[in-house]
Amino acid sequence: MPDPLETVRDRLEAIRAEGLWKDEAVLASPQGPRLRLASGRAAINLSSNDYLGLADHPALKAAAREAMEERGWGLASVRFICGTQDLHKALEARVAAYVGTEDAILFAACFDANGALFEPLLGEGDAVVSDALNHASIIDGIRLSKARRLRFANADLDALESRLREAREGGAELVLVATDGVFSMDGLFAPLREMRALCDRWGALLMVDDCHATGLVGPEGRGTGPRAGVRPDIVTGTFGKALGGALGGFVAGPRAVVDLLRQRGRPYLFSNALPPAVTAAALAAIDLAEGPEGEARRARLHANARRWREGLSAAGFELIPGEHPIVPVMLGEAGTAQAMARALMDRGVLAPGFFFPVVPRGAARIRTQMSAAHSEADLAEALAAFESAAQEAGLR
Ligand SMILES: *Cc1c(COP(=O)(O)O)cnc(C)c1O
């Protein structure tokens, strides 16, 4: 018999041979705009989701410490057996109020929130209409549901309406439209105002994954719905990005949906409760994001994004135009993106290349992301590194 692990190694080798291998950058410092790597190198960080610069914030760490001392380290239970503390209830109410829904339910991550949502909510006689560029966790969550699945081209409103018509003509009872609020590889916003109108016309629920928006987009950082002046029915989000960067996710929405997930959502029923420290720090993060410090941090973040886009464009890089602090530098083939990322690392800038399967083949890129914590000096140094790395990578 052949060695089964030999088969696994062959498959791995194929990934490497295609030039699609990914390595981890090992940090020996907190997350932030300037990192120390385990190798001893220093690097300017252009790749984290720490949009507001809260990942090492004293207020979050103090809230976590205090909760840990008062409420212990772990819950050692799922929520419904003996794993619910008042902190969880407070955070659920806080999330619902912040994003503008009736109620909310916590998960270990937004990956689990999206994994929990679709299967209990949508059954055989229902339909889910999903944007082609939706996050992997939405795609996986939808796969778990028995509902009819319909896909539309990214942000294409005509295609969305055709799918809605198809769902209705097929006799679907419940219809739900699922979209990222911000498409994380491109930094583009979903056209939520138009999508809301289409959902209303066809009697569909609108679900928005706001992982790259909660805390940083819209008034007080409430997300892409408030930014567009509309209310999605269901919002999923994370505490692993702008809101402190640790972990935890949520589904926020009508009480009936949240109640259903508490009865039937499998990642809720069969997985551990968030630890007190993480829960308390998430509460502190929302307080911060909603208040004047959040406002000041968002102003810095968006000013940094504008400055960075202008600098890269002036230096001749091809960007996906937009307004979000995700700024993708388009490089074509995976090999080019990898050569560019290596040349950047040699110059003390951490910005890994993204290529298939995270983005389509031929659309490899370096996805840079701005943070409120970046200084003007950080960005000037990073821009100089981009210009010189482009020469070394043969792009100039
Ligand atoms: C990051 C992300 C997730 C996963 O969030 P976690 O809390 O890290 O699991 C889900 N959806 C989108 C759009 C994301 O960007």
The ligand as an SDF file (V2000), in Angstrom:
LIG
                    3D

 15 15  0  0  0  0  0  0  0  0999 V2000
  -12.2490   38.4190    9.2110 C   0  0  0  0  0  0  0  0  0  0  0  0
  -13.5580   38.1130    8.6080 C   0  0  0  0  0  0  0  0  0  0  0  0
  -14.3630   37.0870    9.1180 C   0  0  0  0  0  0  0  0  0  0  0  0
  -13.8940   36.1880   10.2210 C   0  0  0  0  0  0  0  0  0  0  0  0
  -13.8540   36.8810   11.4210 O   0  0  0  0  0  0  0  0  0  0  0  0
  -13.1710   36.1490   12.7000 P   0  0  0  0  0  0  0  0  0  0  0  0
  -13.8040   36.8110   13.8560 O   0  0  0  0  0  0  0  0  0  0  0  0
  -11.7100   36.4020   12.5690 O   0  0  0  0  0  0  0  0  0  0  0  0
  -13.4990   34.7150   12.5820 O   0  0  0  0  0  0  0  0  0  0  0  0
  -15.6180   36.9040    8.5790 C   0  0  0  0  0  0  0  0  0  0  0  0
  -16.0590   37.6820    7.5620 N   0  0  0  0  0  0  0  0  0  0  0  0
  -15.3010   38.6570    7.0270 C   0  0  0  0  0  0  0  0  0  0  0  0
  -15.8290   39.4790    5.9130 C   0  0  0  0  0  0  0  0  0  0  0  0
  -14.0200   38.8870    7.5210 C   0  0  0  0  0  0  0  0  0  0  0  0
  -13.2580   39.8370    6.9790 O   0  0  0  0  0  0  0  0  0  0  0  0
  1  2  1  0
  2  3  1  0
  2 14  2  0
  3  4  1  0
  3 10  2  0
  4  5  1  0
  5  6  1  0
  6  7  2  0
  6  8  1  0
  6  9  1  0
 10 11  1  0
 11 12  2  0
 12 13  1  0
 12 14  1  0
 14 15  1  0
M  END
$$$$
